[in-house]
Amino acid sequence: MSLSSIEGSKKSELSLLNYELNRAQAIAKIGSWSWDSIKGKITWSKELYHIYGLDHRLPAPDYLNHLKLYSLESRKILDRAVKIAIKDGKPYQVQLQLFNISNGIKWVIGNGEVVRNSKGKVVGQRGTIQDITKQKNLEDKILHSSALIESLLDSTPDIIFFKNLNGVYLGCNTSFAEFIGKTKDKIIGKTDHDLFSMEIADTFRKYDKAVLKLNKPNHNEEWITYPDGRKILIDTLKTPYYGPNKEKIGILGISRDITEHKKLEYEVNNNLKQQKFLAEISVELNQYASFDVVLNDVLKKLAIFTNASRSYIFEDSIDGKSTSNTYEYCAKGVKPQIDNLKNIKYTFIPAFLKGFEEDGIIQSNDVSKMSKDLRAILEPQGIKSILLLPLFIGSRRLGFFGLDITEKNRDWKIDEIHLLKIISNSVSSIYARKEVDSIKSEFISVASHQLKTPLAGIKWMSNLLLDGKIKKTIDQQNEYIKDINYSNERMIKLVSNLLYVSSIESGYKFKIVKKKNNIAKIVDQILLYNKQLSGNKKIKIIESESISKKLILNIDGNKIRQVIDNLITNAIKYSKENGIIEIDCGYKKGEIVFKIKDNGIGIPKEQQNKIFEKFYRADNATKNDPMGTGLGLYITKLMVEAHGGKLWFESKENKGATFYFSLPI
Amino acid sequence: MDKPKKIIVIEDDPILSKALNIELAGNGFDVVSSENGEKGLCVVLAEHPDLILLDLVMPKMDGMTMLEKLRENTWGRTVPVIILTNLSSADEKRNKDITKLEPTYYFMKTEIRLEELVEKIKEKLKML
């Protein structure tokens, strides 16, 4: 083999080596360079040209020119690294960014080191440049997407966490961190036993294991408390999660605060239940059963619906000074109290009246914290929580309506109170209906009795007149006829009163026909008619001079006769024996005022505001005259008012009453 | 001639009381009147009449109360009492209460003529 052929083969060997090196560099995207500082020669591999996007047939640029291929920031980084390497003699590695119009942006890793000769003197540098643009882009993408996932997890109000199979937290979102009250880094790596109480942690762990064993997602609802004491209801979905090879890695949990949702759901459900209940009660109240049956049924339904131990009604006495338990329902095992709670004087329980007046309601979840007077009556009954509402007809209190809880303390919910208000109104209204019914039936019985008395008078007096067996003088016969006439007048008065009321009920208004009338004449006639009645009681009637003077007024004579007659008859009826009645009149500011005064039984104070009501009769009036209709004053007032006048009175029980009426002149 | 039978009329309406008085006196009875239950009870217990005519609706003391008290008295337990009223007999509770007090009759004033009443009294007192 010739020298030249050896050289040639060596050459071809070298070029093969060079070729393979180039290929390897191209595959690895690594270019290399060297700088001989003695010869001042820079050598670049072919791949390096390729990475920089330069033509490899050109000479390699010097250090400063080559720096221009980098971004400004990277130039500084590289220059600093090179200088340090020269100074310290240590190799460097930096990540750099390339800018090239034809190549765009590239990321490279630059490695470099100082080259020394055998004596240790620096004779140059060498290094590699690796194109990592692809990896770098991928890495960026991964970073970007994990940041996206993290922000996503953090942006949801739901609590998200993941643990490994041993229950160690691998990650969580900020909601979870907030729930725990610690930062994420203090949570990751910990277990439930580090973060929660033993009891809660055990429950969580047990639940986790169950989910892992079942190998499918599972829901769970539970109440939890925040570190700040806030209580919420959470719904947690736990599910096993898997690695790329479908291997179970751990458990993933998503918890959602469903407190508001549950509350709403509860409210909607409750509303529906309440509506259904109210509908039932309203059917109950309107059915044609007896009052007692209806009330007992309503109390029972209410106690069952509200889960109360007792439900009951108290009715006040007529004077409103005391109250009695009249209806009661007790749940199973609760001791009835109805027989122990009769005629309780309000003076013993002032807080009741005060409570009803101030708030219109008395409620307590803890009776032991109520005022002394209330505790004294409620605690012996074993009541722990109580709710009371007054019952009213108009402004008149009938009594109250209540619920007791005996087994434990209980808060009254707003919707419960609202419900009870509605029912107490309904109960009040059936009381009102009962009163109207009893007034009506009482009226019918009184009216028929009233009508029959003068009818019997006419019948019996005519019997006497016609009875041939009983002898009578002409005077006696005349007397009987007068009695018949009187009874007849009484009937006419009564019938016209009844007709007045019935026509007023159907909207009729009095027609006033005014004529000149002599008042003294009217009064004398009335006194004559009532002579027998007043005579029996030995009542003295004093007419003032102003009456007996010939007083002529422009009035509807029939109506004013009825007014004066009603007032005088009342005065006689409610006078005691040997009583005195004064009748007087006088002018005052363009009016004439009449006064009828007696010293009889008077009107009880608490009933004074009711005596002009239709059919109403004061207690002592009923006792004194059992068969009045309760229409006289009602009609009298309407007649005076139809004249443009007024009717009023002053009275004290057992001292008498003075009625006044005025007529405009 | 026999001593006249004594009847006490307890009635608050003056005209009705008067009519009963005249009719009974005209039929030879000895009649005493009283205008309410309270007075009537005193008179009855003092006079021990042969029969009592009793109204129900009266002031001070009504007829029912008076009759209850009368029946508590040894003498009063058996004396014949005729109730004369205008209260309708539709009230079942009242009817029961009245029955317990054993009146001889219960008459509606508007439904009975005076002659009829006298006849019933005479029948009861075995005067016919």
Chai-1 contact restraints between the chains, C-beta under 6 A:
chainA,res_idxA,chainB,res_idxB,connection_type,confidence,min_distance_angstrom,max_distance_angstrom,comment,restraint_id
A,H449,B,N86,contact,1.0,0.0,6.0,A-B,restraint_1
A,H449,B,L87,contact,1.0,0.0,6.0,A-B,restraint_2
A,K452,B,N86,contact,1.0,0.0,6.0,A-B,restraint_3
A,K452,B,T110,contact,1.0,0.0,6.0,A-B,restraint_4
A,T453,B,D13,contact,1.0,0.0,6.0,A-B,restraint_5
A,T453,B,N86,contact,1.0,0.0,6.0,A-B,restraint_6
A,L455,B,T110,contact,1.0,0.0,6.0,A-B,restraint_7
A,A456,B,L16,contact,1.0,0.0,6.0,A-B,restraint_8
A,A456,B,K109,contact,1.0,0.0,6.0,A-B,restraint_9
A,A456,B,T110,contact,1.0,0.0,6.0,A-B,restraint_10
A,G457,B,I15,contact,1.0,0.0,6.0,A-B,restraint_11
A,G457,B,L16,contact,1.0,0.0,6.0,A-B,restraint_12
A,W460,B,A19,contact,1.0,0.0,6.0,A-B,restraint_13
A,W460,B,L114,contact,1.0,0.0,6.0,A-B,restraint_14
A,M461,B,A19,contact,1.0,0.0,6.0,A-B,restraint_15
A,N463,B,R113,contact,1.0,0.0,6.0,A-B,restraint_16
A,N463,B,L114,contact,1.0,0.0,6.0,A-B,restraint_17
A,L464,B,A19,contact,1.0,0.0,6.0,A-B,restraint_18
A,L464,B,I22,contact,1.0,0.0,6.0,A-B,restraint_19
A,I470,B,G26,contact,1.0,0.0,6.0,A-B,restraint_20
A,D483,B,I15,contact,1.0,0.0,6.0,A-B,restraint_21
A,S487,B,I15,contact,1.0,0.0,6.0,A-B,restraint_22
A,Q532,B,P14,contact,1.0,0.0,6.0,A-B,restraint_23
A,N624,B,P59,contact,1.0,0.0,6.0,A-B,restraint_24
A,D625,B,P59,contact,1.0,0.0,6.0,A-B,restraint_25
A,P626,B,V57,contact,1.0,0.0,6.0,A-B,restraint_26
A,M627,B,V57,contact,1.0,0.0,6.0,A-B,restraint_27
